[in-house]
């Protein structure tokens, strides 16, 4: 039976290499098979589980060969060492059978885009606490994590370019508004004209409950500060009276 299995593997190996387009490197296609078997990485549920741009050995091997595996020990994100993710020298050897998603360069580019998308999704989930009103929609709406257009990012009625982007309907920047950067910063995002423009609050990078410990909204803040931290504790007027009032 073992002889039969070995013979079958010998016959199967060239066929798999031919079909998977891994440039006749057995280690690469084995890594690709292991990656495919494991499926997509789930989105992190806790902040400590966030994706930091470092992938498993098999993932790196499939997307960038042995060179990508060597760079896993470096502090930078792994996608930079994938096939075709850099300049022309980063391209892999293309072969007659390397077609579609099996092409090594396409694996590298699509793998890099996938890594960046994971980073984007989890940055929004754990680090985007937007003052402009988009964060509640992200949390409460079923399609929140997939939203691309936000009503809060539309130009308000009365804005000089209100009609130019579509007025009260669907707003889309076009024409001169997207040929050059505008002085006011509108239309940095074509479908969200107000995003990043002047007079817009910057998105926060930490939770509101953590940056307002005096509200006691977070268990860590309550345990660490209790009611000892607040703008009026101690009262600045009391401090001023005691420091600057001197007995004659």
C-alpha positions as CSV (number, residue, x, y, z in Angstrom):
1,X,0.0,0.0,0.0
2,X,2.9,2.4,0.8
3,X,4.4,1.7,-2.6
4,X,1.1,2.6,-4.2
5,X,0.9,5.9,-2.3
6,X,4.4,6.9,-3.1
7,X,3.8,6.1,-6.8
8,X,0.6,8.1,-6.7
9,X,2.4,11.1,-5.1
10,X,5.1,11.0,-7.7
11,X,2.5,11.1,-10.4
12,X,0.4,13.8,-8.6
13,X,3.3,16.1,-7.8
14,X,4.0,17.3,-11.4
15,X,0.3,17.8,-12.0
16,X,-0.2,19.9,-8.9
17,X,2.8,22.0,-9.7
18,X,1.6,22.4,-13.2
19,X,-1.9,23.5,-12.1
20,X,-1.0,25.6,-9.1
21,X,1.6,27.7,-10.9
22,X,4.1,27.8,-8.1
23,X,7.1,27.9,-10.4
24,X,8.1,24.3,-9.7
25,X,9.0,25.0,-6.1
26,X,7.4,22.3,-4.1
27,X,7.7,24.3,-0.8
28,X,5.7,27.1,-2.3
29,X,2.8,25.0,-3.5
30,X,2.7,23.1,-0.3
31,X,2.5,26.4,1.6
32,X,-0.3,27.5,-0.7
33,X,-2.2,24.3,-0.1
34,X,-1.8,24.7,3.7
35,X,-3.0,28.4,3.4
36,X,-6.0,27.4,1.4
37,X,-6.9,24.6,3.8
38,X,-6.8,27.0,6.8
39,X,-9.1,29.5,5.2
40,X,-9.3,33.2,5.9
41,X,-8.2,34.6,9.2
42,X,-11.1,35.8,11.4
43,X,-11.4,39.5,12.3
44,X,-10.1,40.0,15.8
45,X,-12.7,40.2,18.6
46,X,-10.4,41.7,21.1
47,X,-7.9,44.6,20.8
48,X,-5.0,42.3,21.9
49,X,-5.7,39.9,19.0
50,X,-5.3,42.6,16.3
51,X,-3.5,41.9,13.1
52,X,-0.2,43.7,13.1
53,X,0.9,42.8,9.5
54,X,2.8,39.7,10.5
55,X,1.6,36.5,8.8
56,X,2.2,32.8,9.3
57,X,5.2,31.1,7.7
58,X,3.1,29.2,5.2
59,X,1.3,32.4,4.2
60,X,4.5,34.3,3.6
61,X,6.0,31.3,1.6
62,X,3.0,31.2,-0.7
63,X,2.9,34.9,-1.3
64,X,6.6,35.7,-1.5
65,X,8.6,32.5,-1.5
66,X,11.6,31.8,0.8
67,X,12.7,35.4,0.7
68,X,9.4,36.5,2.3
69,X,9.9,33.8,5.0
70,X,13.3,35.2,5.8
71,X,11.9,38.7,6.3
72,X,9.3,37.6,8.8
73,X,11.8,38.1,11.6
74,X,12.1,41.8,10.8
75,X,9.9,44.4,12.5
76,X,8.3,45.6,9.3
77,X,5.0,44.3,7.8
78,X,5.4,41.1,5.8
79,X,3.5,42.2,2.7
80,X,6.4,44.4,1.6
81,X,8.4,41.2,0.8
82,X,5.6,39.5,-1.2
83,X,6.0,38.9,-5.0
84,X,5.6,42.1,-7.0
85,X,4.8,44.2,-3.9
86,X,7.9,46.3,-4.5
87,X,9.8,47.4,-7.6
88,X,10.5,45.3,-10.8
89,X,13.1,43.3,-8.9
90,X,10.4,41.9,-6.5
91,X,8.6,40.1,-9.3
92,X,8.6,36.3,-9.3
93,X,9.5,34.1,-12.1
94,X,6.4,33.7,-14.3
95,X,5.9,30.4,-16.1
96,X,3.7,29.0,-18.8
97,X,1.2,27.5,-16.3
98,X,1.1,30.5,-13.9
99,X,-2.4,31.8,-14.7
100,X,-5.0,33.8,-12.8
101,X,-4.9,33.8,-9.0
102,X,-2.2,31.1,-9.2
103,X,0.3,33.5,-10.7
104,X,3.1,34.1,-8.1
105,X,3.0,37.9,-8.8
106,X,-0.8,38.0,-8.5
107,X,-0.6,36.0,-5.3
108,X,1.8,38.5,-3.9
109,X,-0.2,41.6,-4.9
110,X,-3.5,40.2,-3.8
111,X,-2.0,39.0,-0.5
112,X,-0.6,42.4,0.2
113,X,-4.0,44.0,-0.5
114,X,-5.6,41.4,1.8
115,X,-3.2,42.3,4.6
116,X,-3.9,46.0,4.2
117,X,-7.6,45.3,4.2
118,X,-7.3,43.4,7.5
119,X,-5.4,46.3,9.0
120,X,-8.0,48.8,7.7
121,X,-11.0,46.8,9.1
122,X,-9.4,46.3,12.5
123,X,-8.1,49.9,12.8
124,X,-11.7,51.1,12.2
125,X,-13.0,48.5,14.7
126,X,-10.5,49.3,17.5
127,X,-9.1,52.7,16.9
128,X,-11.6,54.9,15.0
129,X,-13.8,56.8,17.5
130,X,-15.2,59.5,15.2
131,X,-16.5,62.7,16.7
132,X,-18.5,63.4,13.5
133,X,-21.2,60.8,14.2
134,X,-20.0,58.0,12.0
135,X,-19.0,55.7,14.9
136,X,-22.5,55.0,16.2
137,X,-23.6,54.0,12.7
138,X,-20.6,51.7,12.5
139,X,-21.6,50.0,15.7
140,X,-25.3,49.9,15.4
141,X,-26.1,49.3,11.7
142,X,-25.8,45.7,10.4
143,X,-23.8,46.9,7.5
144,X,-21.7,49.4,9.6
145,X,-18.3,47.7,9.0
146,X,-18.9,47.6,5.3
147,X,-20.2,51.2,4.8
148,X,-18.4,53.3,2.3
149,X,-20.6,56.4,2.2
150,X,-21.6,58.4,5.3
151,X,-24.5,60.9,5.5
152,X,-22.5,62.8,8.1
153,X,-19.8,63.5,5.5
154,X,-22.1,65.2,3.0
155,X,-21.6,68.9,2.3
156,X,-24.3,70.9,4.2
157,X,-26.9,73.0,2.5
158,X,-25.5,76.5,2.0
159,X,-22.0,75.3,1.2
160,X,-20.6,76.9,-2.0
161,X,-20.1,73.5,-3.6
162,X,-23.3,72.0,-2.4
163,X,-25.0,71.9,-5.8
164,X,-21.7,70.9,-7.6
165,X,-21.5,67.6,-5.7
166,X,-25.2,66.6,-6.0
167,X,-27.1,68.8,-3.5
168,X,-29.5,66.9,-1.3
169,X,-29.2,63.7,-3.2
170,X,-26.3,61.4,-3.6
171,X,-23.1,63.5,-3.4
172,X,-20.2,62.7,-5.7
173,X,-17.3,65.0,-6.3
174,X,-16.4,65.5,-10.0
175,X,-14.9,67.9,-12.5
176,X,-12.5,70.5,-11.2
177,X,-13.1,69.4,-7.6
178,X,-11.2,66.1,-8.2
179,X,-8.5,67.4,-10.6
180,X,-6.7,69.3,-7.8
181,X,-6.7,69.5,-4.1
182,X,-9.1,72.1,-2.9
183,X,-8.1,74.9,-0.5
184,X,-10.8,73.8,2.0
185,X,-9.9,70.2,1.8
186,X,-13.3,69.0,0.5
187,X,-13.5,66.1,-1.9
188,X,-10.4,64.3,-0.6
189,X,-12.9,61.4,-0.6
190,X,-15.0,61.5,-3.8
191,X,-18.1,60.0,-2.2
192,X,-17.7,61.7,1.2
193,X,-17.0,65.3,0.3
194,X,-16.8,66.7,3.8
195,X,-14.3,64.1,5.1
196,X,-11.0,65.7,6.1
197,X,-12.0,69.2,5.2
198,X,-11.6,72.4,7.3
199,X,-13.6,72.7,10.6
200,X,-14.0,68.9,10.8
201,X,-12.9,67.3,14.1
202,X,-10.2,64.8,14.0
203,X,-11.1,61.2,14.7
204,X,-9.9,59.9,18.1
205,X,-7.5,57.0,18.3
206,X,-8.6,55.8,21.8
207,X,-11.9,55.1,23.4
208,X,-14.0,58.0,24.7
209,X,-14.4,56.3,28.0
210,X,-10.6,56.0,28.4
211,X,-9.9,59.7,27.6
212,X,-12.6,61.0,29.9
213,X,-11.8,59.1,33.1
214,X,-13.7,61.5,35.2
215,X,-17.0,60.2,33.7
216,X,-16.3,56.8,35.1
217,X,-17.5,55.0,32.0
218,X,-14.7,52.5,31.9
219,X,-13.9,49.9,34.6
220,X,-10.1,50.5,34.3
221,X,-10.6,54.3,34.6
222,X,-12.8,53.8,37.7
223,X,-10.3,51.5,39.3
224,X,-7.3,53.6,38.5
225,X,-8.7,57.1,39.2
226,X,-11.9,56.8,41.1
227,X,-13.2,60.3,41.6
228,X,-9.8,61.8,42.1
229,X,-9.4,63.0,38.5
230,X,-11.4,65.9,37.2
231,X,-11.0,69.4,35.8
232,X,-12.3,70.9,39.0
233,X,-10.5,68.5,41.5
234,X,-8.8,70.3,43.0
235,X,-10.7,73.5,42.2
236,X,-8.3,76.0,40.5
237,X,-10.0,78.9,42.2
238,X,-9.2,77.4,45.6
239,X,-5.6,76.9,44.5
240,X,-5.3,80.5,43.3
241,X,-6.8,81.9,46.5
242,X,-4.5,79.9,48.7
243,X,-1.3,80.5,46.7
244,X,-1.8,84.2,45.8
245,X,-3.5,85.4,48.9
246,X,-0.9,86.5,51.4
247,X,-1.4,87.8,54.9
248,X,0.0,91.4,55.1
